[in-house]
């Protein structure tokens, strides 16, 4: 094993070697694992690592021993990984590195791990895909992850959610298939726009309207100045949603009527 790792270290000196897969080949000794992590850390070109089915201890040593700050893809599938309070994954995501895909499915992450990862997503704008299926994550952890990307408690909370990361692997009770699905150059702005439009449309249809929510969420004398922008955004978001998804949110006119009729219009016309 040590000879093989030494040869790998030599190969990793090449600027042409961008991707490495290490599959079902667990490293048995601490010394060899240290040699392996050192070889990875010394590569200036490697930015994709698939480390699959190598066991919890190897995966933990990898996370603590390798600087992944310049990686774009990290796949730790099937290692029975248990964090036991360690924050390596949370710290990596919160640092907002160039990492765009992180695969953690088929491990033993739990609710505490999921909550920490959810918190770290608030600091991240680069990660595009996070796969967490087939772990030990239950309702508490799934809810934390769901709200990290789709917190509909208020418009401000939704606006502050993560709008770039598509989370895969939660239960059907937390369906995120259409959340943050735009991965284009304007994905952050488009995903945010679609989510806010969907929230105000759902409030109009099922939640007793938007006016009670807006009166609570947008207080103060300056809130009257937001009225024209909110009305305009209803139209723009409706048009963008229809163009992108080839479907219409039918309540657009109803939304406009509700806002014009009941929210800030008297104050707006009296404003000097």
Secondary structure by P-SEA (a helix, b strand, c coil): caaaaaaaaaaacccccccccccccccccaaaaaaaaaaaaacccccbbbbccccaaaaaaaaaccccccccbbbbcccccccccccaaaaaaaacccccbbbbccccccaaaaaaaaaaaaacccccbbbbccccccaaaaaaaaaaccccccaaaaaacccccccccccccccccccccccccaaaaaaaaaaaaaaaaaaaccccccaaaaaaaccccccccaaaaaaaaaaaaaaaaaaaccccccaaaaaaaaaacccaaaaaaacc
